[in-house]
Amino acid sequence: MAILNYSPPMDPYLQILYRDEHIIALNKPSGLLSVPGRKLSHFDSLMSRVQAVWPNSGVVHRLDMMTSGIMIMAMHKDALRNLNRQFQERQTQKEYIANVSGHVENDSGEIDLPLICDWPNRPKQKVCYDTGKASLTKYIVLERGQTSDIEWTRVKLIPITGRSHQLRVHLKELGHPILGDRLYAPPHIIAAANRLNLHAQMLTVHHPLTDDLIKFEEPAPF
């Protein structure tokens, strides 16, 4: 699905949670690309904004454009190699918050469904038991509620793997698409929120110089 009328938020331009000579942690707003798109009009991104100030910085991981929350970047190549290894070897921990449609029945559980790109409909992903990559998400129900229009559940999500759109597809397959999800939710669920209700609220990494465990937290804005 092409990006139409890309208009990334400008205030705050950069929300820095932590910075030293080796790493920088930021709160990416919903609506801002993690890295530049192919078109010149899609150049503005968290990466381009950071690199305008610190040219040697590099991206370690990404969030979907409409997902908000914590992203960490490396300030130099050695830190980039170290952090890349941590993510590849699953030495990091991540937690997300989401508001999903309906009342999730179990108070906690796991979603274990293999995912692959849905090429005719890219960038959408789909479940495929033949060629999909193993994908695992744990969830914990925090609250169940109801508005005049819709039942909803607030969940904490802990991705064990890091596949593209993993949380969005897993929740859709569970029968509870995320509120405001324009890729995977039906129209009335999209209309239930003014943005994708998915936020990366916590990230832990080992500092690339000291190896100390650092925990970054930022509450969801919805």
Disulfide bonds with the S-S distance in Angstrom:
none
